[in-house]
Each structure stands twice: as C-alpha cells, then as structure tokens.
Amino acid sequence: QVQLVESGGGLVQAGGSLRLSCAVSGRTNSIYAMGWFRQAPGKEREFVATISWTGSTLYYKNSVKGRFIISRDNAKNTVYLQMNSLKPEDTAVYYCAADRNPGGNRAIRDEYDYWGQGTQVTVSS
C-alpha cells in the first residue's frame, strides 16, 4: 500500500504563488510515477502534471506550462507542485496520485492507483 498526504493549499490573489507538497509513504518502491490532478466545482478531475519516480520524465497540461513546476525530493519521498502566476481558473481541489504501472498514459486519471485526500487552492481575482 501507498499513502499520500497533500499540503500547501490556501487562498492567494491572482498572480501569486503556492507550493503544494505530497508526502509519500508505504511501498514507495512500487511506484513508477506521480501525478497532480485538480477538480473544480461541477467539473471532472483533470490532469495537471506528472513526473517519473526517478524525476527524469515530466509532462504538463498545456494551460499550466511555464507557470507550474513539478519536482520530487528522493530523500524526503515528497513530490511538489510549484504554482506561479496563478489565475482564478486554477481554483480547484488539487490531488496527488501514484502510479504502479511502468507504462501507460499518465495524463489519464484511471492510470493511477493511489490518491491523496486533496488540498484546496483558491485564487481570487
């Protein structure tokens, strides 16, 4: 089993920054990649970014490229999402997720096996 705990959400003005953290524990040696997703009220949960467990492969949703940065700290078993130049449309509950599969499309929600409880990000205009 793998446990994921997100933190770092909050209220920020448009143009501001936040850094989300996802602490990973349990059978971390079974993980091939980590992802961040978000879900706004009344909308489907959508892909934001993904990073391989080694940190060598990164991929972003087009609308966050150049503003968000996904990274990981091997020593702390933590994955981060640095969010800059935030916009009101970034408002959502943000979830981190872990993928046990060596391949597949990591932009798809169903690819992931474990999920955190989510952290709220609210961007005011």
N, CA, C and O atoms as a GROMACS GRO file, in nm:
protein
  500
    1GLN      N    1   0.083  -0.120   0.000
    1GLN     CA    2   0.000   0.000   0.000
    1GLN      C    3   0.087   0.125   0.000
    1GLN      O    4   0.200   0.124   0.048
    2VAL      N    5   0.032   0.229  -0.053
    2VAL     CA    6   0.099   0.359  -0.060
    2VAL      C    7   0.004   0.464  -0.002
    2VAL      O    8  -0.115   0.466  -0.032
    3GLN      N    9   0.059   0.552   0.082
    3GLN     CA   10  -0.021   0.658   0.140
    3GLN      C   11   0.031   0.793   0.088
    3GLN      O   12   0.152   0.815   0.076
    4LEU      N   13  -0.063   0.881   0.057
    4LEU     CA   14  -0.030   1.013   0.002
    4LEU      C   15  -0.100   1.119   0.085
    4LEU      O   16  -0.220   1.108   0.113
    5VAL      N   17  -0.026   1.221   0.124
    5VAL     CA   18  -0.084   1.330   0.202
    5VAL      C   19  -0.040   1.463   0.141
    5VAL      O   20   0.078   1.496   0.139
    6GLU      N   21  -0.139   1.538   0.090
    6GLU     CA   22  -0.110   1.669   0.032
    6GLU      C   23  -0.116   1.779   0.137
    6GLU      O   24  -0.184   1.766   0.240
    7SER      N   25  -0.044   1.886   0.110
    7SER     CA   26  -0.049   2.004   0.195
    7SER      C   27  -0.007   2.125   0.111
    7SER      O   28   0.044   2.109   0.000
    8GLY      N   29  -0.029   2.243   0.165
    8GLY     CA   30   0.019   2.364   0.099
    8GLY      C   31  -0.086   2.446   0.029
    8GLY      O   32  -0.056   2.553  -0.023
    9GLY      N   33  -0.209   2.398   0.025
    9GLY     CA   34  -0.314   2.476  -0.040
    9GLY      C   35  -0.350   2.599   0.042
    9GLY      O   36  -0.304   2.617   0.155
   10GLY      N   37  -0.432   2.684  -0.018
   10GLY     CA   38  -0.475   2.804   0.052
   10GLY      C   39  -0.538   2.903  -0.042
   10GLY      O   40  -0.572   2.872  -0.156
   11LEU      N   41  -0.554   3.026   0.010
   11LEU     CA   42  -0.614   3.135  -0.065
   11LEU      C   43  -0.502   3.229  -0.109
   11LEU      O   44  -0.420   3.270  -0.028
   12VAL      N   45  -0.501   3.263  -0.237
   12VAL     CA   46  -0.398   3.352  -0.290
   12VAL      C   47  -0.460   3.443  -0.394
   12VAL      O   48  -0.558   3.406  -0.460
   13GLN      N   49  -0.404   3.560  -0.410
   13GLN     CA   50  -0.453   3.652  -0.513
   13GLN      C   51  -0.399   3.612  -0.650
   13GLN      O   52  -0.295   3.548  -0.661
   14ALA      N   53  -0.471   3.651  -0.752
   14ALA     CA   54  -0.425   3.626  -0.888
   14ALA      C   55  -0.285   3.684  -0.908
   14ALA      O   56  -0.256   3.795  -0.864
   15GLY      N   57  -0.201   3.607  -0.974
   15GLY     CA   58  -0.063   3.646  -0.993
   15GLY      C   59   0.031   3.595  -0.886
   15GLY      O   60   0.153   3.602  -0.901
   16GLY      N   61  -0.025   3.543  -0.779
   16GLY     CA   62   0.055   3.491  -0.669
   16GLY      C   63   0.104   3.350  -0.692
   16GLY      O   64   0.083   3.292  -0.799
   17SER      N   65   0.169   3.295  -0.588
   17SER     CA   66   0.227   3.162  -0.598
   17SER      C   67   0.191   3.078  -0.476
   17SER      O   68   0.164   3.130  -0.368
   18LEU      N   69   0.190   2.948  -0.497
   18LEU     CA   70   0.175   2.850  -0.390
   18LEU      C   71   0.261   2.730  -0.425
   18LEU      O   72   0.285   2.702  -0.542
   19ARG      N   73   0.307   2.659  -0.322
   19ARG     CA   74   0.374   2.532  -0.344
   19ARG      C   75   0.300   2.422  -0.270
   19ARG      O   76   0.286   2.426  -0.148
   20LEU      N   77   0.254   2.325  -0.347
   20LEU     CA   78   0.188   2.209  -0.289
   20LEU      C   79   0.291   2.100  -0.265
   20LEU      O   80   0.387   2.084  -0.341
   21SER      N   81   0.269   2.025  -0.159
   21SER     CA   82   0.355   1.911  -0.128
   21SER      C   83   0.271   1.786  -0.118
   21SER      O   84   0.154   1.791  -0.081
   22CYS      N   85   0.332   1.673  -0.153
   22CYS     CA   86   0.266   1.544  -0.141
   22CYS      C   87   0.366   1.449  -0.076
   22CYS      O   88   0.464   1.409  -0.138
   23ALA      N   89   0.341   1.414   0.049
   23ALA     CA   90   0.428   1.321   0.122
   23ALA      C   91   0.386   1.179   0.089
   23ALA      O   92   0.269   1.143   0.102
   24VAL      N   93   0.482   1.099   0.047
   24VAL     CA   94   0.456   0.962   0.004
   24VAL      C   95   0.514   0.865   0.105
   24VAL      O   96   0.630   0.879   0.144
   25SER      N   97   0.436   0.767   0.148
   25SER     CA   98   0.485   0.667   0.242
   25SER      C   99   0.432   0.530   0.204
   25SER      O  100   0.344   0.518   0.119
   26GLY      N  101   0.486   0.427   0.268
   26GLY     CA  102   0.446   0.291   0.237
   26GLY      C  103   0.539   0.229   0.135
   26GLY      O  104   0.660   0.251   0.140
   27ARG      N  105   0.484   0.150   0.043
   27ARG     CA  106   0.565   0.076  -0.054
   27ARG      C  107   0.605   0.166  -0.171
   27ARG      O  108   0.556   0.151  -0.283
   28THR      N  109   0.694   0.258  -0.143
   28THR     CA  110   0.734   0.354  -0.246
   28THR      C  111   0.812   0.287  -0.358
   28THR      O  112   0.818   0.339  -0.470
   29ASN      N  113   0.872   0.172  -0.330
   29ASN     CA  114   0.947   0.104  -0.436
   29ASN      C  115   0.857   0.045  -0.543
   29ASN      O  116   0.906  -0.007  -0.644
   30SER      N  117   0.725   0.051  -0.522
   30SER     CA  118   0.631   0.001  -0.622
   30SER      C  119   0.583   0.112  -0.717
   30SER      O  120   0.506   0.085  -0.809
   31ILE      N  121   0.629   0.234  -0.695
   31ILE     CA  122   0.579   0.349  -0.771
   31ILE      C  123   0.668   0.378  -0.891
   31ILE      O  124   0.790   0.382  -0.880
   32TYR      N  125   0.604   0.399  -1.006
   32TYR     CA  126   0.676   0.438  -1.127
   32TYR      C  127   0.663   0.586  -1.158
   32TYR      O  128   0.752   0.645  -1.220
   33ALA      N  129   0.554   0.646  -1.117
   33ALA     CA  130   0.534   0.788  -1.148
   33ALA      C  131   0.435   0.848  -1.050
   33ALA      O  132   0.355   0.779  -0.988
   34MET      N  133   0.442   0.980  -1.039
   34MET     CA  134   0.349   1.057  -0.957
   34MET      C  135   0.279   1.160  -1.044
   34MET      O  136   0.336   1.209  -1.142
   35GLY      N  137   0.158   1.193  -1.007
   35GLY     CA  138   0.086   1.294  -1.083
   35GLY      C  139   0.011   1.390  -0.993
   35GLY      O  140  -0.020   1.360  -0.878
   36TRP      N  141  -0.017   1.507  -1.047
   36TRP     CA  142  -0.107   1.603  -0.983
   36TRP      C  143  -0.229   1.622  -1.072
   36TRP      O  144  -0.218   1.640  -1.193
   37PHE      N  145  -0.345   1.617  -1.009
   37PHE     CA  146  -0.472   1.642  -1.077
   37PHE      C  147  -0.545   1.751  -1.000
   37PHE      O  148  -0.507   1.786  -0.888
   38ARG      N  149  -0.650   1.805  -1.060
   38ARG     CA  150  -0.732   1.903  -0.990
   38ARG      C  151  -0.877   1.888  -1.031
   38ARG      O  152  -0.909   1.840  -1.140
   39GLN      N  153  -0.963   1.930  -0.940
   39GLN     CA  154  -1.106   1.922  -0.967
   39GLN      C  155  -1.174   2.048  -0.917
   39GLN      O  156  -1.175   2.077  -0.798
   40ALA      N  157  -1.232   2.122  -1.012
   40ALA     CA  158  -1.308   2.241  -0.979
   40ALA      C  159  -1.453   2.202  -0.955
   40ALA      O  160  -1.497   2.098  -1.003
   41PRO      N  161  -1.529   2.284  -0.882
   41PRO     CA  162  -1.670   2.252  -0.855
   41PRO      C  163  -1.749   2.229  -0.984
   41PRO      O  164  -1.745   2.311  -1.076
   42GLY      N  165  -1.819   2.118  -0.990
   42GLY     CA  166  -1.902   2.088  -1.104
   42GLY      C  167  -1.828   2.037  -1.227
   42GLY      O  168  -1.888   2.019  -1.333
   43LYS      N  169  -1.697   2.014  -1.212
   43LYS     CA  170  -1.618   1.969  -1.326
   43LYS      C  171  -1.551   1.836  -1.297
   43LYS      O  172  -1.541   1.792  -1.182
   44GLU      N  173  -1.506   1.772  -1.404
   44GLU     CA  174  -1.434   1.646  -1.391
   44GLU      C  175  -1.293   1.673  -1.335
   44GLU      O  176  -1.238   1.781  -1.351
   45ARG      N  177  -1.238   1.571  -1.271
   45ARG     CA  178  -1.100   1.580  -1.225
   45ARG      C  179  -1.009   1.577  -1.348
   45ARG      O  180  -1.022   1.490  -1.434
   46GLU      N  181  -0.916   1.673  -1.356
   46GLU     CA  182  -0.832   1.683  -1.474
   46GLU      C  183  -0.684   1.676  -1.439
   46GLU      O  184  -0.640   1.712  -1.330
   47PHE      N  185  -0.610   1.629  -1.536
   47PHE     CA  186  -0.465   1.616  -1.524
   47PHE      C  187  -0.399   1.753  -1.519
   47PHE      O  188  -0.440   1.846  -1.588
   48VAL      N  189  -0.294   1.764  -1.435
   48VAL     CA  190  -0.216   1.887  -1.428
   48VAL      C  191  -0.070   1.862  -1.467
   48VAL      O  192  -0.016   1.930  -1.555
   49ALA      N  193  -0.006   1.764  -1.402
   49ALA     CA  194   0.136   1.737  -1.429
   49ALA      C  195   0.172   1.599  -1.378
   49ALA      O  196   0.106   1.544  -1.290
   50THR      N  197   0.278   1.543  -1.436
   50THR     CA  198   0.326   1.414  -1.390
   50THR      C  199   0.478   1.411  -1.394
   50THR      O  200   0.540   1.481  -1.474
   51ILE      N  201   0.537   1.329  -1.307
   51ILE     CA  202   0.680   1.313  -1.302
   51ILE      C  203   0.711   1.167  -1.274
   51ILE      O  204   0.645   1.104  -1.191
   52SER      N  205   0.811   1.113  -1.342
   52SER     CA  206   0.851   0.976  -1.315
   52SER      C  207   0.917   0.969  -1.178
   52SER      O  208   0.964   1.070  -1.126
   53TRP      N  209   0.920   0.850  -1.119
   53TRP     CA  210   0.975   0.837  -0.984
   53TRP      C  211   1.123   0.874  -0.981
   53TRP      O  212   1.174   0.920  -0.879
   54THR      N  213   1.191   0.855  -1.092
   54THR     CA  214   1.332   0.895  -1.098
   54THR      C  215   1.347   1.044  -1.125
   54THR      O  216   1.456   1.099  -1.110
   55GLY      N  217   1.239   1.109  -1.162
   55GLY     CA  218   1.244   1.251  -1.192
   55GLY      C  219   1.290   1.284  -1.332
   55GLY      O  220   1.307   1.401  -1.366
   56SER      N  221   1.309   1.182  -1.415
   56SER     CA  222   1.367   1.205  -1.547
   56SER      C  223   1.263   1.245  -1.651
   56SER      O  224   1.299   1.303  -1.754
   57THR      N  225   1.138   1.217  -1.628
   57THR     CA  226   1.033   1.246  -1.726
   57THR      C  227   0.926   1.331  -1.662
   57THR      O  228   0.870   1.296  -1.559
   58LEU      N  229   0.896   1.446  -1.725
   58LEU     CA  230   0.795   1.537  -1.677
   58LEU      C  231   0.699   1.570  -1.792
   58LEU      O  232   0.739   1.573  -1.908
   59TYR      N  233   0.575   1.594  -1.758
   59TYR     CA  234   0.475   1.630  -1.858
   59TYR      C  235   0.370   1.717  -1.792
   59TYR      O  236   0.332   1.694  -1.677
   60TYR      N  237   0.324   1.820  -1.866
   60TYR     CA  238   0.229   1.917  -1.810
   60TYR      C  239   0.106   1.935  -1.897
   60TYR      O  240   0.111   1.918  -2.019
   61LYS      N  241  -0.002   1.969  -1.833
   61LYS     CA  242  -0.121   2.018  -1.905
   61LYS      C  243  -0.080   2.149  -1.973
   61LYS      O  244  -0.007   2.229  -1.916
   62ASN      N  245  -0.128   2.169  -2.095
   62ASN     CA  246  -0.085   2.286  -2.173
   62ASN      C  247  -0.109   2.418  -2.100
   62ASN      O  248  -0.026   2.508  -2.106
   63SER      N  249  -0.219   2.429  -2.032
   63SER     CA  250  -0.256   2.558  -1.972
   63SER      C  251  -0.171   2.595  -1.851
   63SER      O  252  -0.178   2.708  -1.803
   64VAL      N  253  -0.092   2.500  -1.800
   64VAL     CA  254  -0.007   2.532  -1.685
   64VAL      C  255   0.141   2.536  -1.723
   64VAL      O  256   0.225   2.573  -1.640
   65LYS      N  257   0.175   2.500  -1.845
   65LYS     CA  258   0.315   2.504  -1.889
   65LYS      C  259   0.371   2.644  -1.875
   65LYS      O  260   0.307   2.743  -1.913
   66GLY      N  261   0.490   2.652  -1.819
   66GLY     CA  262   0.554   2.781  -1.799
   66GLY      C  263   0.514   2.849  -1.669
   66GLY      O  264   0.577   2.947  -1.629
   67ARG      N  265   0.410   2.798  -1.603
   67ARG     CA  266   0.365   2.854  -1.474
   67ARG      C  267   0.385   2.756  -1.359
   67ARG      O  268   0.421   2.797  -1.248
   68PHE      N  269   0.361   2.629  -1.383
   68PHE     CA  270   0.372   2.526  -1.279
   68PHE      C  271   0.498   2.443  -1.300
   68PHE      O  272   0.541   2.420  -1.413
   69ILE      N  273   0.555   2.398  -1.190
   69ILE     CA  274   0.672   2.312  -1.196
   69ILE      C  275   0.652   2.194  -1.102
   69ILE      O  276   0.628   2.213  -0.982
   70ILE      N  277   0.662   2.073  -1.156
   70ILE     CA  278   0.654   1.953  -1.072
   70ILE      C  279   0.795   1.905  -1.044
   70ILE      O  280   0.881   1.908  -1.132
   71SER      N  281   0.819   1.861  -0.922
   71SER     CA  282   0.951   1.812  -0.885
   71SER      C  283   0.937   1.711  -0.773
   71SER      O  284   0.829   1.696  -0.715
   72ARG      N  285   1.047   1.643  -0.742
   72ARG     CA  286   1.043   1.548  -0.632
   72ARG      C  287   1.174   1.549  -0.557
   72ARG      O  288   1.280   1.579  -0.612
   73ASP      N  289   1.164   1.514  -0.428
   73ASP     CA  290   1.281   1.505  -0.341
   73ASP      C  291   1.291   1.360  -0.297
   73ASP      O  292   1.211   1.314  -0.215
   74ASN      N  293   1.388   1.287  -0.352
   74ASN     CA  294   1.401   1.145  -0.321
   74ASN      C  295   1.424   1.120  -0.173
   74ASN      O  296   1.368   1.027  -0.115
   75ALA      N  297   1.505   1.203  -0.112
   75ALA     CA  298   1.539   1.182   0.029
   75ALA      C  299   1.418   1.198   0.120
   75ALA      O  300   1.410   1.134   0.225
   76LYS      N  301   1.326   1.284   0.080
   76LYS     CA  302   1.209   1.310   0.164
   76LYS      C  303   1.084   1.237   0.116
   76LYS      O  304   0.979   1.247   0.178
   77ASN      N  305   1.096   1.163   0.006
   77ASN     CA  306   0.978   1.096  -0.053
   77ASN      C  307   0.862   1.194  -0.066
   77ASN      O  308   0.749   1.165  -0.025
   78THR      N  309   0.891   1.307  -0.123
   78THR     CA  310   0.792   1.412  -0.137
   78THR      C  311   0.792   1.464  -0.281
   78THR      O  312   0.897   1.480  -0.343
   79VAL      N  313   0.673   1.488  -0.332
   79VAL     CA  314   0.656   1.546  -0.464
   79VAL      C  315   0.596   1.686  -0.445
   79VAL      O  316   0.509   1.707  -0.360
   80TYR      N  317   0.643   1.779  -0.526
   80TYR     CA  318   0.599   1.917  -0.514
   80TYR      C  319   0.532   1.965  -0.642
   80TYR      O  320   0.558   1.914  -0.751
   81LEU      N  321   0.445   2.064  -0.626
   81LEU     CA  322   0.391   2.136  -0.740
   81LEU      C  323   0.404   2.284  -0.708
   81LEU      O  324   0.327   2.340  -0.630
   82GLN      N  325   0.502   2.348  -0.769
   82GLN     CA  326   0.520   2.492  -0.755
   82GLN      C  327   0.429   2.560  -0.855
   82GLN      O  328   0.440   2.537  -0.976
   83MET      N  329   0.340   2.644  -0.806
   83MET     CA  330   0.242   2.710  -0.892
   83MET      C  331   0.265   2.860  -0.888
   83MET      O  332   0.252   2.923  -0.784
   84ASN      N  333   0.300   2.916  -1.002
   84ASN     CA  334   0.327   3.059  -1.014
   84ASN      C  335   0.226   3.124  -1.108
   84ASN      O  336   0.157   3.056  -1.184
   85SER      N  337   0.219   3.254  -1.100
   85SER     CA  338   0.127   3.331  -1.187
   85SER      C  339  -0.013   3.271  -1.185
   85SER      O  340  -0.074   3.249  -1.289
   86LEU      N  341  -0.062   3.245  -1.066
   86LEU     CA  342  -0.190   3.178  -1.052
   86LEU      C  343  -0.304   3.264  -1.106
   86LEU      O  344  -0.302   3.387  -1.098
   87LYS      N  345  -0.402   3.195  -1.161
   87LYS     CA  346  -0.520   3.259  -1.219
   87LYS      C  347  -0.645   3.208  -1.148
   87LYS      O  348  -0.643   3.098  -1.092
   88PRO      N  349  -0.753   3.285  -1.150
   88PRO     CA  350  -0.877   3.236  -1.086
   88PRO      C  351  -0.921   3.100  -1.140
   88PRO      O  352  -0.980   3.021  -1.067
   89GLU      N  353  -0.894   3.072  -1.266
   89GLU     CA  354  -0.935   2.944  -1.323
   89GLU      C  355  -0.850   2.827  -1.273
   89GLU      O  356  -0.880   2.712  -1.304
   90ASP      N  357  -0.746   2.855  -1.195
   90ASP     CA  358  -0.669   2.748  -1.131
   90ASP      C  359  -0.735   2.702  -1.001
   90ASP      O  360  -0.690   2.604  -0.940
   91THR      N  361  -0.840   2.771  -0.958
   91THR     CA  362  -0.910   2.734  -0.835
   91THR      C  363  -0.968   2.593  -0.846
   91THR      O  364  -1.042   2.563  -0.939
   92ALA      N  365  -0.933   2.509  -0.750
   92ALA     CA  366  -0.976   2.369  -0.751
   92ALA      C  367  -0.923   2.299  -0.627
   92ALA      O  368  -0.842   2.354  -0.552
   93VAL      N  369  -0.970   2.178  -0.605
   93VAL     CA  370  -0.905   2.088  -0.511
   93VAL      C  371  -0.797   2.014  -0.588
   93VAL      O  372  -0.824   1.954  -0.693
   94TYR      N  373  -0.676   2.017  -0.536
   94TYR     CA  374  -0.562   1.953  -0.602
   94TYR      C  375  -0.531   1.820  -0.533
   94TYR      O  376  -0.523   1.812  -0.410
   95TYR      N  377  -0.513   1.717  -0.615
   95TYR     CA  378  -0.485   1.583  -0.565
   95TYR      C  379  -0.352   1.533  -0.620
   95TYR      O  380  -0.319   1.557  -0.736
   96CYS      N  381  -0.276   1.463  -0.538
   96CYS     CA  382  -0.163   1.391  -0.592
   96CYS      C  383  -0.201   1.244  -0.603
   96CYS      O  384  -0.289   1.195  -0.533
   97ALA      N  385  -0.133   1.175  -0.693
   97ALA     CA  386  -0.165   1.037  -0.722
   97ALA      C  387  -0.037   0.960  -0.756
   97ALA      O  388   0.060   1.018  -0.804
   98ALA      N  389  -0.040   0.830  -0.729
   98ALA     CA  390   0.075   0.744  -0.755
   98ALA      C  391   0.036   0.633  -0.853
   98ALA      O  392  -0.072   0.576  -0.846
   99ASP      N  393   0.129   0.605  -0.944
   99ASP     CA  394   0.107   0.506  -1.050
   99ASP      C  395   0.204   0.390  -1.031
   99ASP      O  396   0.325   0.410  -1.028
  100ARG      N  397   0.151   0.268  -1.018
  100ARG     CA  398   0.234   0.149  -1.001
  100ARG      C  399   0.273   0.085  -1.133
  100ARG      O  400   0.349  -0.012  -1.134
  101ASN      N  401   0.224   0.137  -1.243
  101ASN     CA  402   0.247   0.072  -1.372
  101ASN      C  403   0.368   0.133  -1.443
  101ASN      O  404   0.386   0.254  -1.442
  102PRO      N  405   0.450   0.049  -1.506
  102PRO     CA  406   0.570   0.100  -1.573
  102PRO      C  407   0.541   0.177  -1.701
  102PRO      O  408   0.628   0.250  -1.749
  103GLY      N  409   0.421   0.164  -1.756
  103GLY     CA  410   0.390   0.236  -1.879
  103GLY      C  411   0.251   0.292  -1.872
  103GLY      O  412   0.193   0.298  -1.763
  104GLY      N  413   0.195   0.334  -1.984
  104GLY     CA  414   0.061   0.388  -1.987
  104GLY      C  415   0.059   0.538  -2.000
  104GLY      O  416   0.162   0.604  -1.997
  105ASN      N  417  -0.062   0.589  -2.016
  105ASN     CA  418  -0.080   0.732  -2.036
  105ASN      C  419  -0.104   0.800  -1.901
  105ASN      O  420  -0.211   0.788  -1.843
  106ARG      N  421  -0.004   0.869  -1.853
  106ARG     CA  422  -0.010   0.925  -1.717
  106ARG      C  423  -0.086   1.056  -1.712
  106ARG      O  424  -0.086   1.123  -1.608
  107ALA      N  425  -0.149   1.095  -1.819
  107ALA     CA  426  -0.239   1.209  -1.817
  107ALA      C  427  -0.383   1.165  -1.791
  107ALA      O  428  -0.475   1.248  -1.786
  108ILE      N  429  -0.401   1.035  -1.775
  108ILE     CA  430  -0.536   0.981  -1.757
  108ILE      C  431  -0.556   0.944  -1.612
  108ILE      O  432  -0.472   0.877  -1.551
  109ARG      N  433  -0.666   0.987  -1.557
  109ARG     CA  434  -0.696   0.962  -1.417
  109ARG      C  435  -0.693   0.814  -1.382
  109ARG      O  436  -0.639   0.778  -1.278
  110ASP      N  437  -0.748   0.729  -1.465
  110ASP     CA  438  -0.760   0.586  -1.435
  110ASP      C  439  -0.625   0.514  -1.434
  110ASP      O  440  -0.617   0.399  -1.390
  111GLU      N  441  -0.520   0.580  -1.480
  111GLU     CA  442  -0.387   0.520  -1.480
  111GLU      C  443  -0.333   0.505  -1.338
  111GLU      O  444  -0.248   0.420  -1.313
  112TYR      N  445  -0.382   0.586  -1.247
  112TYR     CA  446  -0.323   0.596  -1.113
  112TYR      C  447  -0.393   0.503  -1.014
  112TYR      O  448  -0.514   0.478  -1.023
  113ASP      N  449  -0.314   0.453  -0.920
  113ASP     CA  450  -0.361   0.352  -0.825
  113ASP      C  451  -0.391   0.407  -0.686
  113ASP      O  452  -0.475   0.353  -0.615
  114TYR      N  453  -0.323   0.513  -0.648
  114TYR     CA  454  -0.339   0.568  -0.514
  114TYR      C  455  -0.360   0.718  -0.524
  114TYR      O  456  -0.304   0.786  -0.610
  115TRP      N  457  -0.442   0.769  -0.433
  115TRP     CA  458  -0.477   0.912  -0.432
  115TRP      C  459  -0.469   0.968  -0.291
  115TRP      O  460  -0.497   0.900  -0.193
  116GLY      N  461  -0.432   1.095  -0.285
  116GLY     CA  462  -0.439   1.167  -0.159
  116GLY      C  463  -0.578   1.222  -0.136
  116GLY      O  464  -0.668   1.201  -0.217
  117GLN      N  465  -0.595   1.292  -0.026
  117GLN     CA  466  -0.727   1.343   0.013
  117GLN      C  467  -0.758   1.477  -0.052
  117GLN      O  468  -0.873   1.520  -0.051
  118GLY      N  469  -0.658   1.542  -0.108
  118GLY     CA  470  -0.678   1.668  -0.176
  118GLY      C  471  -0.651   1.789  -0.088
  118GLY      O  472  -0.665   1.783   0.035
  119THR      N  473  -0.613   1.898  -0.151
  119THR     CA  474  -0.592   2.024  -0.082
  119THR      C  475  -0.652   2.136  -0.166
  119THR      O  476  -0.633   2.141  -0.287
  120GLN      N  477  -0.724   2.226  -0.100
  120GLN     CA  478  -0.798   2.331  -0.171
  120GLN      C  479  -0.705   2.446  -0.208
  120GLN      O  480  -0.628   2.496  -0.125
  121VAL      N  481  -0.714   2.488  -0.333
  121VAL     CA  482  -0.644   2.607  -0.381
  121VAL      C  483  -0.749   2.704  -0.433
  121VAL      O  484  -0.828   2.670  -0.521
  122THR      N  485  -0.750   2.824  -0.378
  122THR     CA  486  -0.846   2.925  -0.421
  122THR      C  487  -0.769   3.050  -0.465
  122THR      O  488  -0.690   3.105  -0.389
  123VAL      N  489  -0.794   3.092  -0.588
  123VAL     CA  490  -0.726   3.209  -0.643
  123VAL      C  491  -0.830   3.319  -0.662
  123VAL      O  492  -0.924   3.303  -0.740
  124SER      N  493  -0.813   3.429  -0.592
  124SER     CA  494  -0.908   3.539  -0.602
  124SER      C  495  -0.863   3.638  -0.710
  124SER      O  496  -0.744   3.656  -0.734
  125SER      N  497  -0.961   3.700  -0.772
  125SER     CA  498  -0.931   3.795  -0.881
  125SER      C  499  -0.913   3.936  -0.828
  125SER      O  500  -0.888   4.028  -0.906
   0.00000   0.00000   0.00000
